[in-house]
């Protein structure tokens, strides 16, 4: 039985980066099902408390990757190796190294056209060996926008789709449409400071502090309620 990381009533399998990459390798050559991977951070755990669809999305992931040390702390997870991987954002670095080494063909997805362009510029500058077949954005998330993205992905048939999302529109998109897409793996990378820098939209330090405070307060209250 795999060990679980449990926070705020949500659990994901405890996985080191090499275990996640092994799982990706197992699914890479399958064409019968889309494998999905996503980062687990404070923001999505907070949002999932009021959003059942996000809870279902987290539960549907083949592997969830903890991306912030506060999540490990909230789960009382005392694991030096995992903490080092989280602090170093090892999954993000290892994933792009893998895609670059094997010159994989990918599709990039952003919430807005500006973010999709920034994501494209980031990949082409940092990882020129990766083959970007196309890029798109969900815009307002309408059915027409979703259908356009699905048709684009299916026409290009990339090996993988990578999405960066700040308001979870891409996570919801994956949850709803995963069976319609002609690709092997889908990575939801959440908000990435590395890519935000490309647009000049850095998350304000005050916003991050408020997020940490809200998260710690909610975890404390949840744990207290569980005892009673």
C-alpha positions in Angstrom: 0.0 0.0 0.0 1.5 3.3 -1.1 2.0 6.0 1.6 -0.3 9.0 1.2 0.2 12.7 1.7 -3.0 13.9 3.4 -3.9 17.6 3.7 -7.4 19.2 4.3 -9.2 15.9 3.6 -7.4 15.4 0.3 -4.8 12.7 -0.3 -2.3 12.0 -3.0 0.2 9.2 -3.3 3.6 10.0 -1.9 6.0 9.9 -4.9 9.6 10.9 -5.4 10.5 12.6 -8.7 12.1 9.4 -10.1 9.0 7.4 -9.3 6.9 10.0 -11.2 9.2 9.8 -14.2 9.1 6.0 -14.1 5.3 6.2 -14.2 5.5 8.7 -17.1 7.7 6.3 -19.0 5.2 3.5 -18.5 2.4 5.6 -20.0 4.5 7.2 -22.7 3.9 4.6 -25.3 0.3 3.8 -24.5 -2.3 5.1 -26.9 -5.4 3.8 -25.1 -5.6 6.3 -22.3 -4.4 9.8 -21.5 -2.2 9.9 -18.4 -2.4 13.1 -16.4 0.1 14.7 -13.9 -0.3 17.9 -11.9 1.4 19.9 -9.2 -0.2 20.0 -5.7 0.3 23.3 -3.9 -1.4 25.5 -1.3 -3.4 27.4 -3.9 -5.1 24.4 -5.4 -5.7 22.7 -2.0 -7.4 25.9 -0.7 -9.5 26.3 -3.8 -10.5 22.6 -3.7 -12.2 23.1 -0.3 -15.0 25.0 -2.1 -14.8 23.4 -5.5 -15.7 19.7 -5.9 -14.6 19.6 -9.5 -11.0 20.5 -8.4 -11.2 17.7 -5.8 -12.2 15.3 -8.5 -9.4 16.5 -10.7 -6.8 15.9 -8.0 -8.2 12.4 -7.4 -8.1 11.6 -11.1 -4.4 12.4 -11.6 -2.1 9.5 -12.3 0.4 11.2 -10.1 0.2 14.4 -8.1 3.5 16.2 -7.4 3.8 18.3 -4.2 5.3 21.6 -5.2 5.6 23.6 -2.0 7.2 22.7 1.4 4.2 24.1 3.3 2.1 21.2 1.9 4.6 18.7 3.3 4.6 20.5 6.7 0.8 20.5 6.8 0.8 16.7 6.1 3.4 16.2 8.9 5.6 14.6 6.3 9.2 14.4 7.7 11.1 13.3 4.7 14.4 15.1 3.9 14.7 13.7 0.4 11.2 14.8 -0.6 11.7 18.2 1.0 14.8 18.8 -1.0 13.0 17.8 -4.2 10.2 20.2 -3.4 12.4 23.1 -2.5 14.4 22.6 -5.7 11.4 22.1 -7.9 13.0 19.0 -9.1 10.0 17.7 -11.0 9.8 20.7 -13.2 13.5 20.6 -13.9 13.6 16.8 -14.5 10.5 16.9 -16.8 12.0 19.5 -19.1 15.4 17.8 -19.1 13.6 14.6 -20.2 11.5 16.3 -22.9 14.7 18.1 -24.2 16.9 15.0 -24.2 14.5 13.0 -26.3 13.4 15.9 -28.4 9.8 15.2 -27.7 6.9 16.8 -29.6 4.7 18.9 -27.3 1.8 21.3 -27.3 1.7 24.3 -25.0 -1.5 25.5 -23.3 -2.0 28.8 -21.4 -5.0 30.5 -19.9 -4.6 33.6 -22.1 -2.9 34.2 -25.5 -0.2 36.3 -23.7 0.6 33.4 -21.3 0.7 30.9 -24.1 3.1 33.1 -26.0 5.2 33.6 -22.9 5.3 29.8 -22.3 6.4 29.3 -25.9 9.2 31.8 -25.7 10.4 30.3 -22.4 10.6 26.8 -23.8 12.3 27.9 -27.1 14.9 29.9 -25.2 15.6 27.5 -22.4 15.0 24.1 -24.1 15.5 24.6 -27.9 15.7 20.8 -28.5 12.1 20.4 -27.5 9.8 20.4 -30.6 6.8 22.6 -30.0 4.1 21.6 -32.5 1.7 24.3 -31.4 0.3 26.5 -28.7 -3.1 27.7 -27.6 -5.1 29.4 -24.9 -8.5 28.7 -23.3 -9.4 32.4 -23.4 -12.8 32.6 -21.7 -13.1 28.8 -21.3 -16.2 28.6 -23.5 -17.2 25.4 -25.2 -16.1 26.8 -28.6 -12.7 27.7 -27.1 -12.3 24.2 -25.6 -13.4 22.5 -28.8 -10.9 24.6 -30.8 -8.1 23.5 -28.5 -9.2 19.8 -28.6 -9.3 19.9 -32.4 -5.9 21.6 -32.5 -4.3 19.0 -30.3 -6.0 16.1 -32.2 -4.8 17.4 -35.5 -1.2 17.8 -34.3 -1.1 14.6 -32.2 1.7 15.8 -29.8 3.3 13.3 -27.5 2.5 15.6 -24.6 0.6 18.7 -23.6 1.9 21.1 -21.0 -0.3 23.7 -19.4 0.3 26.6 -17.0 -2.7 27.8 -15.1 -3.2 30.4 -12.5 -7.0 30.1 -12.0 -7.3 26.3 -12.6 -9.1 26.6 -16.0 -6.6 24.2 -17.5 -7.1 21.7 -14.6 -10.9 21.9 -15.2 -10.4 21.5 -18.9 -8.3 18.3 -18.4 -10.9 16.9 -15.9 -13.7 17.4 -18.4 -12.1 16.6 -21.7 -9.3 14.1 -21.1 -11.0 11.3 -23.1 -11.3 13.5 -26.2 -7.6 14.4 -26.7 -5.2 12.6 -29.0 -2.1 12.8 -26.9 -0.3 10.5 -24.4 0.4 12.6 -21.4 -0.8 15.9 -20.0 1.1 18.0 -17.5 -0.7 20.7 -15.4 2.2 22.7 -14.1 0.2 25.3 -12.1 1.7 28.8 -11.8 5.3 29.0 -12.7 7.4 31.9 -11.6 9.9 31.1 -14.3 7.3 31.7 -17.0 5.6 34.6 -15.2 8.9 36.5 -15.4 8.6 36.3 -19.2 5.4 38.3 -19.1 6.6 40.6 -16.3 3.7 39.5 -14.1 5.4 38.3 -10.9 3.3 37.3 -8.1 3.5 39.9 -5.4 5.2 38.9 -2.2 2.2 40.1 -0.1 -0.2 37.9 -2.0 2.0 34.9 -1.3 2.2 35.7 2.4 -1.6 36.0 2.6 -1.9 32.6 0.8 0.5 31.0 3.3 -1.4 32.5 6.3 -4.8 31.4 4.9 -3.4 27.9 4.3 -1.9 27.5 7.7 -5.1 28.8 9.4 -7.3 26.5 7.5 -5.1 23.4 8.1 -5.0 24.2 11.8 -8.8 24.6 11.9 -9.3 21.4 9.9 -7.1 19.3 12.1 -8.8 20.7 15.2 -12.2 19.8 13.9 -10.9 16.3 13.1 -10.0 15.8 16.7 -13.4 16.8 18.0 
